[in-house]
Amino acid sequence: MNDLSNVTALPHSRAQPQTVFDRAELNAILNIYGRMVAAGHWRDYALDLGREAATFSAFRRASERPEIQIIKRPDLRLRQGMYALIGEAGAVLKRGTELASVLAPLERKLLKLVDQG
């Protein structure tokens, strides 16, 4: 018979804190992602949450390199800005302190895709 009065404390976790996208940031990113999926341009995404950076990657196909990456690096907020938009070849397309301005090139691309379709 189990004795429920005997409680064993679990070891304290010393995990390093992660960098994450907050709800508003993720909503803005997923809004564009959903519209790009509806336009038939993107099909998959991945999130990588690390100690120094959070990365959202969007793919045309799951087997390819990401077409774009949106990176949040809080350590750079006072210098170049904590957000960066990285292209498929690894070039920095846009960097800034506000997520909306970093996402602007994707908005323009989406408008072009919709106009062509």
C-alpha positions as CSV (number, residue, x, y, z in Angstrom):
1,M,0.0,0.0,0.0
2,N,1.4,3.4,-1.0
3,D,2.0,6.0,1.8
4,L,1.0,9.4,0.3
5,S,2.4,11.3,3.3
6,N,6.0,10.5,2.2
7,V,6.9,13.3,-0.3
8,T,10.2,13.3,-2.1
9,A,11.5,16.6,-3.3
10,L,12.7,16.7,-6.8
11,P,16.1,18.2,-7.5
12,H,16.1,21.9,-8.3
13,S,16.5,22.6,-12.0
14,R,19.3,24.8,-13.0
15,A,18.3,25.2,-16.5
16,Q,19.4,28.3,-18.3
17,P,16.6,30.8,-19.1
18,Q,15.4,30.7,-22.7
19,T,14.9,33.6,-25.1
20,V,11.3,33.4,-26.4
21,F,8.9,35.3,-28.6
22,D,6.2,36.8,-26.4
23,R,2.5,36.5,-27.4
24,A,2.3,39.7,-29.4
25,E,5.5,39.0,-31.3
26,L,4.4,35.4,-32.1
27,N,1.0,36.7,-33.2
28,A,2.6,39.1,-35.7
29,I,5.0,36.5,-37.0
30,L,2.3,33.8,-37.3
31,N,-0.1,36.3,-39.0
32,I,2.4,36.8,-41.8
33,Y,3.2,33.1,-41.9
34,G,-0.5,32.1,-42.2
35,R,-1.0,34.6,-45.1
36,M,2.1,33.3,-46.9
37,V,0.8,29.7,-46.5
38,A,-2.6,30.8,-47.9
39,A,-0.8,32.4,-50.8
40,G,0.9,29.0,-51.4
41,H,4.4,30.2,-50.8
42,W,5.4,28.7,-47.4
43,R,4.5,25.2,-46.2
44,D,6.4,24.7,-42.9
45,Y,8.0,26.5,-40.1
46,A,10.3,25.8,-37.1
47,L,11.0,27.5,-33.8
48,D,14.4,27.4,-32.1
49,L,14.4,28.8,-28.6
50,G,17.9,29.1,-27.2
51,R,19.7,30.9,-24.4
52,E,20.9,33.8,-26.5
53,A,18.3,33.9,-29.3
54,A,14.9,32.8,-30.5
55,T,14.5,32.0,-34.2
56,F,11.4,31.5,-36.3
57,S,12.3,29.8,-39.7
58,A,9.9,29.6,-42.6
59,F,10.3,27.0,-45.4
60,R,8.9,26.6,-48.9
61,R,9.4,22.8,-48.4
62,A,10.3,21.0,-45.2
63,S,13.4,19.5,-46.9
64,E,14.9,22.8,-47.9
65,R,16.9,25.5,-46.0
66,P,14.6,28.2,-44.5
67,E,13.6,30.9,-46.9
68,I,13.7,33.4,-44.1
69,Q,14.6,33.5,-40.4
70,I,13.3,36.0,-37.9
71,I,15.7,36.2,-35.0
72,K,15.2,37.9,-31.6
73,R,18.5,38.5,-29.8
74,P,17.8,40.6,-26.7
75,D,21.5,41.3,-26.1
76,L,21.6,43.5,-29.2
77,R,18.6,45.7,-28.3
78,L,20.7,48.7,-27.3
79,R,23.0,48.4,-30.4
80,Q,21.6,47.2,-33.7
81,G,18.2,46.2,-32.5
82,M,17.1,42.9,-31.1
83,Y,15.2,41.7,-34.3
84,A,16.8,40.6,-37.5
85,L,15.3,39.2,-40.8
86,I,17.8,36.8,-42.4
87,G,17.4,35.6,-46.0
88,E,17.9,32.2,-47.5
89,A,21.6,32.8,-48.2
90,G,22.3,34.0,-44.7
91,A,22.4,37.7,-45.5
92,V,20.8,40.1,-43.1
93,L,17.8,41.7,-44.9
94,K,16.6,44.0,-42.2
95,R,17.6,44.7,-38.6
96,G,15.8,46.8,-36.0
97,T,14.4,47.5,-32.6
98,E,10.7,47.1,-33.7
99,L,9.4,43.8,-35.0
100,A,6.9,45.5,-37.3
101,S,9.7,47.3,-39.2
102,V,11.7,44.1,-39.5
103,L,8.6,42.3,-40.9
104,A,7.9,45.0,-43.5
105,P,9.8,43.4,-46.3
106,L,7.7,40.3,-45.9
107,E,4.6,42.4,-46.0
108,R,5.7,43.9,-49.3
109,K,6.6,40.4,-50.7
110,L,3.2,39.2,-49.7
111,L,1.5,42.0,-51.5
112,K,3.5,41.1,-54.7
113,L,2.5,37.4,-54.3
114,V,-1.2,38.3,-54.0
115,D,-1.1,40.8,-56.9
116,Q,0.5,38.1,-59.2
117,G,-2.0,35.4,-58.2
